[in-house]
Structure formats: C-alpha cells, structure tokens
Amino acid sequence: MDNNKEVEIEVRGSPIYEFRNRIDEIDTKILYLINARLELALEIGRHKKENDAPIVDRTRENSIIERLLALNRGPIDKGQLQKIFLQIIAVSREIQAQDV
C-alpha cells in the first residue's frame, strides 16, 4: 500500500457513509426510471415500425433536450446535462432498432 495515499475508512454512521447510502438509493431510483423510460421507447418504436415511421425523430429529440435544459437549476451544467440525455436518447434509439 502506498503510504502517501490517504485511506478513508467508511464507518457506519459517518457522514460519508450516509451520503453514499443516499446516493445508492438515488441510483436505484434512476435505474428504475431509465428502464421505465426505455420500456416506453420500445412501445414507441413498435408503433413507428407498424406505421413505417423512422426511428430517429430529431425534432422530438431536440425538444426533449431544450425542455430539460430550461428546467435545469443545477448543479449540473447545460453541457453535462445534454451529454447525459443525448446518451439516453441514443440508447433508446438502439433498443428500438434492435426490437425487430
């Protein structure tokens, strides 16, 4: 072990322990919500296929990003928020395309 590195011991009841537990709870909720969103994206993809509509709808994607940027109050900046949601949208497109 490198003696120059500070070792943090996570003690039950310590502030860092409690913060990390809260982060774990939030991460679980985020995972649930992402999967719920992707289930809806799959349904939309099925509807698009039935109606010969393209998977990609740039107008809708742009309006999602614009709406979220307008709602954002930080601490995440606009560029970071956009990166996250562009990735979520990209994954939505991927699963729509795979659901043949």
C-alpha positions as CSV (number, residue, x, y, z in Angstrom):
1,M,0.0,0.0,0.0
2,D,1.2,3.5,-0.9
3,N,1.9,5.3,2.4
4,N,1.4,8.7,0.7
5,K,-2.2,8.0,-0.1
6,E,-4.8,8.7,2.5
7,V,-7.0,5.8,3.3
8,E,-10.6,6.5,4.1
9,I,-12.4,4.1,6.3
10,E,-16.1,4.1,5.9
11,V,-17.6,3.9,9.3
12,R,-21.3,3.2,9.7
13,G,-23.0,6.4,10.8
14,S,-20.2,8.7,9.4
15,P,-21.3,11.5,7.1
16,I,-19.6,9.9,4.0
17,Y,-21.3,6.5,4.8
18,E,-24.7,8.2,5.0
19,F,-24.1,10.3,1.8
20,R,-23.1,7.1,-0.1
21,N,-26.2,5.3,1.2
22,R,-28.3,8.1,-0.1
23,I,-26.5,8.0,-3.4
24,D,-27.1,4.3,-3.7
25,E,-30.8,4.9,-3.1
26,I,-31.0,7.6,-5.7
27,D,-29.0,5.4,-8.2
28,T,-31.6,2.6,-7.7
29,K,-34.4,5.1,-8.5
30,I,-32.5,6.4,-11.5
31,L,-32.1,2.8,-12.8
32,Y,-35.8,2.1,-12.4
33,L,-36.7,5.3,-14.2
34,I,-34.3,4.7,-17.0
35,N,-35.7,1.3,-17.6
36,A,-39.3,2.6,-17.4
37,R,-38.3,5.2,-20.0
38,L,-36.8,2.6,-22.2
39,E,-39.9,0.4,-22.0
40,L,-41.9,3.3,-23.3
41,A,-39.3,3.9,-26.0
42,L,-39.8,0.3,-27.1
43,E,-43.5,0.8,-27.3
44,I,-43.0,3.9,-29.4
45,G,-40.5,2.0,-31.6
46,R,-43.1,-0.7,-32.2
47,H,-45.7,1.9,-33.1
48,K,-43.2,3.5,-35.5
49,K,-42.5,0.2,-37.2
50,E,-46.2,-0.6,-37.6
51,N,-46.6,2.8,-39.3
52,D,-43.4,2.7,-41.3
53,A,-42.1,5.8,-39.4
54,P,-38.4,6.4,-39.0
55,I,-36.8,5.5,-35.6
56,V,-35.0,8.9,-35.4
57,D,-37.1,12.0,-34.8
58,R,-34.6,14.8,-34.4
59,T,-37.4,17.4,-33.8
60,R,-38.6,15.4,-30.8
61,E,-35.1,14.7,-29.6
62,N,-34.2,18.4,-29.8
63,S,-37.4,19.4,-27.9
64,I,-36.6,16.9,-25.1
65,I,-33.1,18.4,-24.7
66,E,-34.5,22.0,-24.9
67,R,-37.2,21.3,-22.3
68,L,-34.7,19.7,-19.9
69,L,-32.2,22.5,-20.3
70,A,-34.9,25.0,-19.5
71,L,-35.9,23.1,-16.4
72,N,-32.4,22.6,-15.1
73,R,-31.4,24.5,-12.0
74,G,-28.0,22.8,-11.4
75,P,-25.6,22.0,-10.1
76,I,-25.2,20.1,-13.4
77,D,-24.3,22.5,-16.2
78,K,-26.1,22.5,-19.6
79,G,-23.3,20.7,-21.4
80,Q,-23.2,17.9,-18.9
81,L,-27.0,17.5,-18.8
82,Q,-27.1,17.5,-22.6
83,K,-24.4,14.7,-22.7
84,I,-26.4,12.5,-20.3
85,F,-29.7,12.9,-22.2
86,L,-28.1,12.5,-25.6
87,Q,-26.8,9.2,-24.4
88,I,-30.2,8.1,-23.0
89,I,-31.8,9.1,-26.3
90,A,-29.1,7.1,-28.2
91,V,-29.7,4.0,-26.1
92,S,-33.5,4.5,-26.7
93,R,-32.8,4.5,-30.5
94,E,-30.6,1.4,-30.2
95,I,-33.2,-0.7,-28.4
96,Q,-35.9,0.5,-30.8
97,A,-33.7,-0.7,-33.7
98,Q,-33.0,-4.0,-32.1
99,D,-36.6,-4.8,-31.3
100,V,-37.4,-6.3,-34.6
